Amino acid sequence: MRTLTATDLSRAYGEKVLFDKINFLIHDHDKIGLIGLNGTGKTTLLNTIAGLEKPDSGTLTGANDYKISYLRQDNKLKATTVLDAALRGTGPEFEAIRNYERTLKAYNLEPESQKLQDRFFEAESTMNRLNAWQVDTELKTILTELKITDFDQPTDQLSGGQIKRVALAQALLDKGDLLILDEPTNHLDFDSIAWLEKYLQGYNGAVLVVTHDRYFLDDVTNQIFELDDGRLSIFEGNYEAYVTQKAHQDQLDSEQAHKQRQLYKQELAWMRAGAKARSTKQQARIQRFNDLKGNLKTDHTNQDVAIDINAQRLGKKVIELKAANLAFDQKPILKDFNLLVQAGDRIGITGTNGAGKSSLLNAIAGRLPLDSGLIDIGETVKLAYYTQITEPIPADKRVIKYLEDVGEVVTSKSGAHISVTQLLEQFLFPRQMHGTLVQRLSGGEKRRLYLLKLLMSEPNVLLLDEPTNDFDIQTLTVLEHYLDDFNGTVITVSHDRYFLDHVADELLVFHGNAQINQFSGRLTDYLAAQTAAVKAAAAKTKPETSTPAATNSVPEKAKKQKLTYKEQKEYETIEADLEKLDQKITDLKATMAATAGSDYLQLADLQHQIDQLNQTVDEKMDRWAYLSEFAK
């Protein structure tokens, strides 16, 4: 078994402890997701495991020939071709492929040269002897699945997203005992992400991945490592299992923290009782008080982490594009494009890289003029635009001062004033970080601070360009909850399936060459519809069969035109039934609130009743959806 063992690994950055005496094992087929807030040290831990950085203390132990392949966030390729860059492996198969490709190019240019012909046949023979054709085929398959098709393209002509995908191909082909991937889904479209998930599920070695894509974590991982406040917690199972276990753990921690606070209050009252109570015989109790005071836990689960910032009133007229035309570098982006954006709309923009998604946001924000057509912005619109590039922030400015330059307080939805200190804590900046210099923040922390500054302006229209590329899962969760309660309009560009499912109910899907699909519904629904359409098209190309079962099954289903009498009666009463069920659930929750903490058996019974009622509601909702298709 190929195992990597970490023992008492520690690393600090200045006064900030990133990880403190952490221990873990990585076995052959472990598929591990590493999560944690930006700035907690995830990338430093990856670099340490990969041998690019040394720990302050502790050891990493593996076999002498233990091999690690690493996709970093900051990828750099040598000035060569795509194919040469992807073939960075050092084995004889890689050298044989490199030699074969070079020789083939030269031979194609001078096919009459006997010398080149001999070299070509020798290179071909070496490929056969080493069975390098399999590696060559896998390489080109990987590049194609990652939407890199011009293998001879110079690497210095690649976009940032293309560089990331070539680097990913390098790492996948390198076949390490441990494959480390830092944000591999950035710059991938949905087809490529789906392919990568299947590839990693079947990967023969261990995988350690950092990603904000929660669907990806759910589909690929069988362990979750959580790095928080210098500690590493390990959870068995995928991301869904982690969320379940974490919720249970937080509940236990909350109960323990409550008990600890009560004990602390008792001890504090005793300490304040005066000198008479503190005789030499009570030194043990005094020591217990000091221990409690030093180790008092914070109840994180009950902290308010929802951003509560008011949005200015938004009128009926928001944004309208009429016959919009736009091209960039002679590539059409918009062609006679019309779009009506109304108050409260949640629009997700996704699709092919380089198709012009960010250009549309730039046009709406007034940063890129249309070639022709009109963009009409409502008079009440107050727009905030979160771009992919953070505005310059002076390195010697402190975190709290950066926000205080906007204002010292903001207004909540209820009209209350919220201080900058409170706002920072709501957006996962603990109080001890408020005086930190900006230069000491991680890239993700700077992006989070930049977004918070935009929200402080109390906008009513938000343009978000790829926010998921910069944020950790916890930050995305806070942002998603903020957008849930946001009273204005949101237009966001993203490739994150989970995020789009959560925040968007309308989609603009860019396919390139000014081809844009408008879809009403969630991204998951859109992808399912696309898959169904592909399957239907494939089925049409197959030879038709004329078995009785096949000819009778579809027409029978198609014959249903209206509800039966019994179904009509059911449909007429189902909404009233749902209202009664909702009221029962509300009443039970009120009873639970009144019972809280006094009778755990009763609470468990009440929760069981609520769960059963929720299941009944789900079943009736499904039934209502079916009946409504045929209701008159």
ABEGO torsion letter per residue (X at the ends): XBBBBBBGBBBBBEABBABBGBBBBBBAABBBBBBEBBGAGAAAAAAAAAGABBBABEBBBBBAABBBBBBBABBBBBBBBAAAAABABABAAAAAAAAAAAAAAAAAABAABAAAAAAAAAAAAAAAAAGAAAAAAAAAAAAAAAGBABAABBAAABBAAAAAAAAAAAAAAAGBABBBBBGAABGBBAAAAAAAAAAAAABABBBBBBBABAAAAAAABABBBBBBGGBBBBBBEBAAAAAAAAAAAAAAAAAAAAAAAAAAAAAAAAAAAEAAABBAAAAAAAAAAAAAAAABBBBAAABBABBBBBBBBBBABBBBBBGBBBBBGGBBABBGBBBBBBBGBBBBBBEBBGAGAAAAAAAAAGABBBABEBBBBBAABBBBBBBABBBBBBAABBAAAAAAAAEABBBBAAGBBBBAAAAAAAAGBBAAAAABBAAABBAAAAAAAAAAAAAAAGBABBBBBGAAAABBAAAAAAAAAAAAABABBBBBBBABAAAAAAABABBBBBAEGGBBBBBBEBAAAAAAAAAAAAAAAAAAABBBBABAAAAAAAAAAAABABBBAAAAAAAAAAAAAAAAAAAAAAAAAAAAAAABGABAAAAAAAAAAAAAAAAAAAAAAAAAAAAAAABX
